[in-house]
Amino acid sequence: MTKNYSNALFVSDLHLMEDRPECIRAFFQFLKWIPEEIEALFILGDFFEYWVGDDVDLPYSTEVADALAETSRRKSITIYFLPGNRDFAIGKAYCDRAHMILLEADEVPLIIAKHRVLLSHGDLYCTDDKKYLMFRRIIRHPWVLKMLRSLSKKRRIKIAETLRAASKNKYQRHPIPIDVTPEAIKQTLIKNKCDILVHGHTHLADIHLDLQNQENAQSPRRMVLGDWHHYGWYGKIDQNGPTLHRFTVDNPVF
């Protein structure tokens, strides 16, 4: 991707689902709020709590697609979607309905206000979680995805709910936040020669300087987007660099 923008907004980890209508409402309000001068919106994964295929209409997915499409038309903004670990099965069909451009790479470079920016969901940087990374390689293999898509819609939903319950149970037993490893971030910054790395996944919202060179204000910066729960988060990059913004989900003021 070689796009060049003057500014952009970023969100991730909304985990939209039927029993969290307040987050869906907050997202719709966020879309209406987006200032006219914003050129692009990037949704960096885990947009939905789970996704089992573009052929399965979840109770709220059509409303979300319609809101995104209307925002794209009304505001002349380009909307991108980069899949996360919970919604990697979102495909071009749904993105087309929502007027989103599907980004299929794990890492996406671009230029924003002369900053070299790298986008990712962020799960690949949690290299200490070896069991998850092995599961990721298996579940995203084209043969496995083809097999899963051949199952009935009811069966796919059941599998997704089982995996979701297992993940929740694991966190309840070991409530230690996952985080990236410093070495993974260091290697990513070196390999991609970026000024700003933007990712989500860990829910640990913050803006960091290069882990290896924190005393240098010109060091690469890492903007970590937060999840939407009691609070919601969005990031922005413009000529002033990256900024991170928090709001309450129940009564959002952006």
C-alpha contacts under 8 A as a table, 3 or more apart, distances in Angstrom:
res1	aa1	res2	aa2	distance
1	M	108	V	6.56
1	M	109	P	6.30
1	M	110	L	6.28
2	T	109	P	7.23
2	T	110	L	5.53
2	T	111	I	7.37
3	K	110	L	5.62
3	K	111	I	6.42
4	N	110	L	6.35
4	N	111	I	4.72
4	N	112	I	5.75
4	N	113	A	7.68
5	Y	8	A	7.06
5	Y	39	E	6.69
5	Y	40	A	7.50
5	Y	111	I	6.31
5	Y	112	I	4.67
5	Y	113	A	6.15
6	S	39	E	7.16
6	S	112	I	5.39
6	S	113	A	4.45
6	S	114	K	7.82
6	S	238	D	6.08
6	S	239	Q	7.25
7	N	38	I	6.07
7	N	39	E	6.04
7	N	40	A	7.05
7	N	112	I	5.82
7	N	113	A	6.17
7	N	236	K	7.32
7	N	237	I	5.53
7	N	238	D	4.40
7	N	239	Q	7.43
8	A	38	I	5.96
8	A	39	E	5.87
8	A	40	A	4.74
8	A	41	L	5.73
8	A	42	F	7.46
8	A	112	I	7.26
8	A	236	K	5.78
8	A	237	I	5.59
8	A	238	D	6.84
9	L	38	I	7.37
9	L	40	A	6.37
9	L	41	L	4.81
9	L	42	F	6.25
9	L	234	Y	6.82
9	L	235	G	5.59
9	L	236	K	4.53
9	L	237	I	6.69
10	F	41	L	5.81
10	F	42	F	4.81
10	F	43	I	5.97
10	F	44	L	7.20
10	F	225	L	7.80
10	F	234	Y	5.55
10	F	235	G	4.86
10	F	236	K	6.21
11	V	14	L	7.71
11	V	41	L	7.92
11	V	42	F	6.47
11	V	43	I	5.08
11	V	44	L	6.21
11	V	225	L	6.56
11	V	226	G	8.00
11	V	233	W	6.76
11	V	234	Y	4.95
11	V	235	G	6.50
12	S	43	I	5.50
12	S	44	L	4.78
12	S	45	G	5.45
12	S	46	D	6.24
12	S	47	F	6.09
12	S	121	H	7.79
12	S	199	H	7.93
12	S	200	G	5.79
12	S	201	H	7.58
12	S	225	L	6.34
12	S	226	G	7.07
12	S	227	D	6.58
12	S	234	Y	7.89
13	D	44	L	7.56
13	D	45	G	6.20
13	D	46	D	4.56
13	D	47	F	5.45
13	D	48	F	7.71
13	D	200	G	6.70
13	D	201	H	6.50
13	D	203	H	7.42
13	D	225	L	7.95
13	D	226	G	6.94
13	D	227	D	4.65
13	D	228	W	6.45
14	L	23	C	7.22
14	L	46	D	6.37
14	L	47	F	4.98
14	L	48	F	6.58
14	L	49	E	7.77
14	L	227	D	5.66
14	L	228	W	4.82
14	L	229	H	7.70
14	L	232	G	7.92
15	H	46	D	5.59
15	H	47	F	5.21
15	H	48	F	4.38
15	H	49	E	4.09
15	H	50	Y	7.66
15	H	227	D	7.76
15	H	228	W	7.26
16	L	20	R	6.79
16	L	23	C	6.61
16	L	24	I	6.31
16	L	47	F	6.13
16	L	48	F	4.40
16	L	49	E	5.43
17	M	20	R	5.57
17	M	21	P	7.26
17	M	24	I	7.85
17	M	48	F	6.41
17	M	49	E	5.82
17	M	60	Y	7.43
18	E	21	P	6.14
18	E	59	P	6.66
18	E	60	Y	6.49
20	R	23	C	5.80
20	R	24	I	7.01
21	P	24	I	5.04
21	P	25	R	6.16
22	E	25	R	5.11
22	E	26	A	6.10
22	E	249	V	6.65
22	E	250	D	6.18
23	C	26	A	4.96
23	C	27	F	6.12
23	C	228	W	6.85
23	C	229	H	7.22
23	C	249	V	6.24
23	C	250	D	7.86
24	I	27	F	5.13
24	I	28	F	6.33
24	I	64	V	7.88
25	R	28	F	5.14
25	R	29	Q	6.28
26	A	29	Q	5.04
26	A	30	F	6.10
26	A	249	V	5.75
26	A	250	D	7.18
26	A	251	N	7.83
26	A	252	P	6.50
27	F	30	F	4.86
27	F	31	L	6.24
28	F	31	L	5.16
28	F	32	K	6.42
28	F	64	V	7.87
28	F	67	A	6.78
29	Q	32	K	5.11
29	Q	33	W	6.15
29	Q	252	P	7.79
30	F	33	W	5.02
30	F	34	I	6.32
30	F	254	F	7.35
31	L	34	I	5.52
31	L	67	A	7.67
31	L	68	L	7.48
31	L	71	T	6.43
32	K	71	T	7.21
33	W	254	F	7.39
34	I	38	I	6.97
35	P	38	I	5.74
36	E	75	K	6.01
38	I	41	L	7.84
38	I	77	I	6.83
39	E	76	S	7.65
39	E	77	I	5.15
39	E	78	T	6.40
40	A	77	I	5.36
40	A	78	T	4.70
40	A	79	I	5.75
40	A	80	Y	7.64
41	L	77	I	7.17
41	L	78	T	6.33
41	L	79	I	4.78
41	L	80	Y	6.24
42	F	79	I	5.94
42	F	80	Y	4.80
42	F	81	F	6.04
42	F	82	L	7.57
43	I	47	F	7.00
43	I	79	I	7.66
43	I	80	Y	6.08
43	I	81	F	4.86
43	I	82	L	6.20
44	L	47	F	7.46
44	L	81	F	6.13
44	L	82	L	4.83
44	L	83	P	6.38
44	L	84	G	6.78
44	L	119	L	7.65
44	L	120	S	6.62
44	L	121	H	5.25
44	L	199	H	6.94
44	L	200	G	6.82
45	G	48	F	7.94
45	G	81	F	6.99
45	G	82	L	5.42
45	G	83	P	4.30
45	G	84	G	3.72
45	G	85	N	7.20
45	G	86	R	7.66
45	G	87	D	6.74
45	G	88	F	7.78
45	G	121	H	5.62
45	G	200	G	7.66
45	G	201	H	7.85
46	D	49	E	6.30
46	D	50	Y	7.66
46	D	83	P	6.78
46	D	84	G	4.74
46	D	85	N	6.42
46	D	86	R	5.30
46	D	87	D	5.60
46	D	201	H	7.59
47	F	83	P	7.99
47	F	84	G	7.63
47	F	87	D	6.94
48	F	51	W	6.69
48	F	86	R	6.99
48	F	87	D	6.09
49	E	86	R	6.06
49	E	87	D	7.13
50	Y	86	R	4.98
50	Y	87	D	5.34
50	Y	160	A	6.60
50	Y	164	R	7.91
51	W	54	D	7.93
51	W	86	R	6.78
51	W	87	D	4.93
51	W	88	F	7.43
51	W	89	A	6.01
51	W	90	I	6.50
51	W	160	A	7.64
52	V	56	V	6.81
52	V	87	D	7.85
52	V	89	A	6.22
52	V	90	I	7.78
52	V	149	R	7.88
52	V	153	K	7.73
52	V	156	R	5.94
52	V	157	I	6.33
52	V	160	A	7.01
53	G	56	V	5.61
53	G	89	A	5.78
53	G	90	I	6.22
53	G	91	G	7.51
53	G	149	R	7.00
54	D	57	D	7.21
54	D	89	A	7.75
54	D	90	I	6.17
54	D	91	G	6.32
54	D	93	A	6.32
54	D	94	Y	5.61
56	V	153	K	6.56
57	D	60	Y	7.89
57	D	61	S	6.23
57	D	62	T	6.96
58	L	61	S	5.21
58	L	62	T	7.50
59	P	62	T	7.39
60	Y	63	E	5.43
60	Y	64	V	6.37
61	S	64	V	5.09
61	S	65	A	6.15
62	T	65	A	5.06
62	T	66	D	6.11
63	E	66	D	5.13
63	E	67	A	6.17
64	V	67	A	5.14
64	V	68	L	6.22
64	V	98	A	7.60
65	A	68	L	5.19
65	A	69	A	6.11
65	A	94	Y	7.58
65	A	95	C	7.93
65	A	97	R	6.12
65	A	98	A	4.12
65	A	99	H	7.77
66	D	69	A	5.12
66	D	70	E	6.07
66	D	97	R	7.53
66	D	98	A	6.11
67	A	70	E	5.16
67	A	71	T	6.15
67	A	98	A	7.62
68	L	71	T	5.09
68	L	72	S	6.18
68	L	79	I	7.98
68	L	98	A	5.32
68	L	99	H	6.67
68	L	100	M	7.64
69	A	72	S	5.11
69	A	73	R	6.28
69	A	97	R	7.12
69	A	98	A	4.70
69	A	99	H	4.88
69	A	100	M	7.66
70	E	73	R	5.17
70	E	74	R	5.86
71	T	74	R	5.16
71	T	75	K	5.69
71	T	76	S	7.60
71	T	77	I	7.30
72	S	75	K	5.70
72	S	76	S	5.39
72	S	77	I	5.08
72	S	78	T	6.26
72	S	79	I	6.82
72	S	99	H	6.57
73	R	76	S	5.41
73	R	77	I	7.40
78	T	100	M	7.36
78	T	101	I	7.90
79	I	99	H	7.09
79	I	100	M	4.95
79	I	101	I	6.29
80	Y	100	M	5.14
80	Y	101	I	4.63
80	Y	102	L	6.03
80	Y	103	L	6.82
81	F	95	C	7.66
81	F	100	M	6.28
81	F	101	I	6.06
81	F	102	L	5.06
81	F	103	L	5.86
82	L	102	L	6.28
82	L	103	L	4.90
82	L	104	E	6.56
82	L	105	A	7.74
82	L	106	D	7.89
82	L	120	S	7.39
82	L	121	H	6.99
83	P	86	R	7.93
83	P	87	D	5.79
83	P	88	F	4.72
83	P	89	A	7.75
83	P	90	I	7.08
83	P	103	L	7.50
83	P	104	E	7.38
83	P	121	H	6.99
84	G	87	D	5.45
84	G	88	F	5.41
84	G	121	H	5.52
84	G	123	D	7.75
84	G	201	H	7.62
85	N	88	F	5.75
85	N	123	D	7.23
85	N	136	R	7.76
87	D	90	I	5.80
88	F	140	R	7.92
90	I	94	Y	6.69
90	I	95	C	7.56
91	G	94	Y	5.90
91	G	95	C	6.43
91	G	102	L	7.34
92	K	95	C	4.95
92	K	96	D	5.85
92	K	101	I	7.96
92	K	102	L	6.34
93	A	96	D	5.23
93	A	97	R	6.44
94	Y	97	R	5.06
94	Y	98	A	6.29
95	C	98	A	5.03
95	C	99	H	5.92
95	C	100	M	4.77
95	C	101	I	6.29
95	C	102	L	6.28
96	D	99	H	4.95
96	D	100	M	5.99
96	D	101	I	7.34
97	R	100	M	7.71
103	L	108	V	7.62
105	A	108	V	6.34
106	D	120	S	5.93
106	D	121	H	7.34
107	E	118	L	6.59
107	E	119	L	5.55
107	E	120	S	4.81
107	E	121	H	7.97
108	V	118	L	5.56
108	V	119	L	5.00
108	V	120	S	6.56
109	P	116	R	7.24
109	P	117	V	5.68
109	P	118	L	4.41
109	P	119	L	6.30
110	L	116	R	6.17
110	L	117	V	5.37
110	L	118	L	6.47
111	I	114	K	5.77
111	I	115	H	5.52
111	I	116	R	4.90
111	I	117	V	5.77
112	I	115	H	5.16
112	I	116	R	6.73
112	I	117	V	6.74
112	I	237	I	6.92
112	I	238	D	6.63
113	A	237	I	7.65
113	A	238	D	5.45
113	A	239	Q	5.09
114	K	239	Q	7.59
115	H	194	C	7.85
115	H	195	D	5.95
115	H	196	I	7.05
115	H	241	G	7.65
116	R	193	K	7.75
116	R	194	C	4.91
116	R	195	D	5.06
116	R	196	I	6.40
117	V	194	C	5.59
117	V	195	D	5.97
117	V	196	I	4.81
117	V	197	L	5.85
117	V	198	V	7.39
118	L	192	N	7.63
118	L	194	C	6.27
118	L	196	I	6.33
118	L	197	L	4.83
118	L	198	V	6.21
119	L	197	L	6.09
119	L	198	V	5.01
119	L	199	H	6.05
120	S	197	L	7.91
120	S	198	V	6.46
120	S	199	H	5.03
120	S	200	G	7.52
121	H	124	L	7.88
121	H	199	H	5.05
121	H	200	G	5.32
121	H	201	H	6.03
122	G	125	Y	5.62
122	G	126	C	7.44
122	G	180	V	7.70
122	G	199	H	5.02
122	G	200	G	5.46
122	G	201	H	5.41
122	G	202	T	7.40
123	D	126	C	5.56
123	D	180	V	7.76
123	D	201	H	5.90
123	D	202	T	7.68
124	L	127	T	6.52
124	L	133	L	7.33
125	Y	180	V	4.95
125	Y	181	T	6.28
125	Y	184	A	5.38
125	Y	185	I	6.58
126	C	129	D	5.87
126	C	178	I	7.28
126	C	179	D	5.88
126	C	180	V	4.18
126	C	181	T	5.69
126	C	184	A	7.59
127	T	130	K	6.26
127	T	133	L	7.42
127	T	180	V	6.94
127	T	181	T	6.24
127	T	184	A	6.95
128	D	181	T	6.95
129	D	132	Y	5.56
129	D	133	L	6.45
130	K	133	L	5.08
130	K	134	M	6.18
131	K	134	M	5.23
131	K	135	F	6.24
132	Y	135	F	4.98
132	Y	136	R	6.02
133	L	136	R	4.90
133	L	137	R	6.31
134	M	137	R	5.24
134	M	138	I	6.43
135	F	138	I	5.15
135	F	139	I	6.01
136	R	139	I	5.35
136	R	140	R	5.99
137	R	140	R	5.56
137	R	141	H	6.21
138	I	141	H	5.37
138	I	144	V	7.06
139	I	144	V	5.97
139	I	145	L	6.71
140	R	144	V	6.71
140	R	145	L	6.18
141	H	144	V	5.29
141	H	145	L	6.21
142	P	145	L	5.09
142	P	146	K	6.05
143	W	146	K	5.10
143	W	147	M	6.21
144	V	147	M	5.08
144	V	148	L	6.15
145	L	148	L	5.08
145	L	149	R	6.10
146	K	149	R	5.20
146	K	150	S	6.37
147	M	150	S	5.20
147	M	151	L	6.96
148	L	151	L	5.47
148	L	156	R	7.04
149	R	152	S	7.77
149	R	156	R	7.76
151	L	155	R	6.28
151	L	156	R	6.37
152	S	155	R	5.19
152	S	156	R	6.30
153	K	156	R	5.17
153	K	157	I	6.26
154	K	157	I	5.27
154	K	158	K	6.28
155	R	158	K	5.04
155	R	159	I	6.29
156	R	159	I	5.13
156	R	160	A	6.23
157	I	160	A	5.08
157	I	161	E	6.14
158	K	161	E	5.18
158	K	162	T	6.15
159	I	162	T	5.08
159	I	163	L	6.24
160	A	163	L	5.20
160	A	164	R	6.10
161	E	164	R	4.97
161	E	165	A	6.11
162	T	165	A	5.15
162	T	166	A	6.22
163	L	166	A	5.07
163	L	167	S	6.20
164	R	167	S	5.14
164	R	168	K	6.25
165	A	168	K	5.08
165	A	169	N	6.09
166	A	169	N	5.08
166	A	170	K	6.13
167	S	170	K	5.13
167	S	171	Y	6.37
168	K	171	Y	5.23
168	K	172	Q	6.27
169	N	172	Q	5.08
169	N	173	R	6.29
170	K	173	R	5.26
170	K	174	H	6.10
170	K	175	P	7.89
171	Y	174	H	4.99
171	Y	175	P	4.79
171	Y	176	I	7.29
172	Q	175	P	5.45
177	P	202	T	7.14
178	I	202	T	5.77
179	D	202	T	5.55
179	D	204	L	7.77
180	V	184	A	7.14
180	V	185	I	7.27
180	V	202	T	7.55
181	T	184	A	5.41
181	T	185	I	6.58
182	P	185	I	5.21
182	P	186	K	6.08
182	P	211	L	6.69
183	E	186	K	4.97
183	E	187	Q	6.12
184	A	187	Q	5.31
184	A	188	T	6.16
185	I	188	T	5.07
185	I	189	L	6.16
185	I	211	L	7.95
186	K	189	L	5.29
186	K	190	I	6.24
186	K	210	D	7.64
186	K	211	L	7.24
186	K	212	Q	7.32
187	Q	190	I	5.11
187	Q	191	K	5.93
188	T	191	K	5.17
188	T	192	N	6.02
189	L	192	N	5.47
189	L	193	K	5.57
189	L	194	C	5.94
189	L	197	L	7.69
189	L	220	P	7.38
190	I	193	K	5.35
190	I	194	C	7.82
194	C	197	L	6.82
194	C	220	P	6.68
195	D	219	S	7.31
195	D	220	P	4.45
195	D	221	R	6.26
196	I	220	P	5.51
196	I	221	R	4.76
196	I	222	R	5.63
196	I	223	M	7.20
196	I	242	P	7.77
197	L	220	P	7.56
197	L	221	R	6.27
197	L	222	R	4.61
197	L	223	M	6.14
198	V	222	R	5.85
198	V	223	M	4.81
198	V	224	V	6.00
198	V	225	L	7.49
199	H	222	R	7.83
199	H	223	M	6.56
199	H	224	V	5.24
199	H	225	L	6.18
200	G	203	H	6.28
200	G	205	A	7.99
200	G	224	V	5.39
200	G	225	L	4.75
200	G	226	G	6.54
200	G	227	D	7.84
201	H	225	L	7.85
201	H	227	D	7.97
202	T	224	V	7.86
202	T	226	G	7.67
203	H	224	V	7.51
203	H	225	L	6.52
203	H	226	G	4.42
203	H	227	D	5.08
204	L	224	V	6.50
204	L	225	L	7.10
204	L	226	G	5.82
205	A	223	M	7.58
205	A	224	V	4.89
205	A	225	L	4.89
205	A	226	G	4.38
205	A	227	D	7.92
205	A	233	W	7.95
206	D	223	M	6.05
206	D	224	V	5.26
206	D	225	L	7.03
206	D	226	G	7.93
206	D	244	L	7.25
207	I	221	R	6.79
207	I	222	R	5.56
207	I	223	M	4.43
207	I	224	V	6.15
207	I	242	P	7.94
207	I	243	T	7.79
207	I	244	L	7.39
208	H	211	L	7.47
208	H	221	R	5.54
208	H	222	R	5.01
208	H	223	M	6.46
209	L	213	N	7.25
209	L	214	Q	5.31
209	L	217	A	7.50
209	L	219	S	6.16
209	L	220	P	6.05
209	L	221	R	4.52
209	L	222	R	6.28
210	D	213	N	5.31
210	D	214	Q	5.62
210	D	219	S	5.60
210	D	220	P	5.23
210	D	221	R	5.74
210	D	222	R	7.14
211	L	214	Q	5.98
213	N	216	N	5.95
213	N	219	S	6.52
214	Q	217	A	7.21
214	Q	219	S	7.07
216	N	219	S	5.43
223	M	235	G	7.68
223	M	242	P	7.08
223	M	244	L	7.59
225	L	233	W	6.50
225	L	234	Y	6.64
225	L	235	G	6.68
225	L	244	L	7.60
226	G	232	G	6.95
226	G	233	W	5.40
226	G	234	Y	7.59
227	D	231	Y	7.73
227	D	232	G	6.27
227	D	233	W	6.67
228	W	231	Y	5.61
228	W	232	G	4.17
228	W	233	W	6.56
228	W	249	V	7.25
229	H	232	G	6.32
229	H	249	V	6.90
230	H	248	T	6.20
230	H	249	V	5.65
230	H	250	D	7.37
231	Y	246	R	6.60
231	Y	247	F	5.54
231	Y	248	T	4.44
231	Y	249	V	5.13
232	G	246	R	5.70
232	G	247	F	5.34
232	G	248	T	6.07
232	G	249	V	5.71
233	W	244	L	7.18
233	W	245	H	5.59
233	W	246	R	4.62
233	W	247	F	6.46
234	Y	244	L	6.08
234	Y	245	H	5.41
234	Y	246	R	6.79
235	G	242	P	7.02
235	G	243	T	5.74
235	G	244	L	4.50
235	G	245	H	6.09
236	K	241	G	8.00
236	K	242	P	5.63
236	K	243	T	5.30
236	K	244	L	6.46
237	I	240	N	7.21
237	I	241	G	5.25
237	I	242	P	4.42
237	I	243	T	6.45
238	D	241	G	5.39
238	D	242	P	6.87
245	H	254	F	7.79
246	R	254	F	7.78
247	F	251	N	7.96
247	F	252	P	5.45
247	F	253	V	6.00
247	F	254	F	6.35
248	T	251	N	5.55
248	T	252	P	4.95
248	T	253	V	7.26
249	V	252	P	5.31
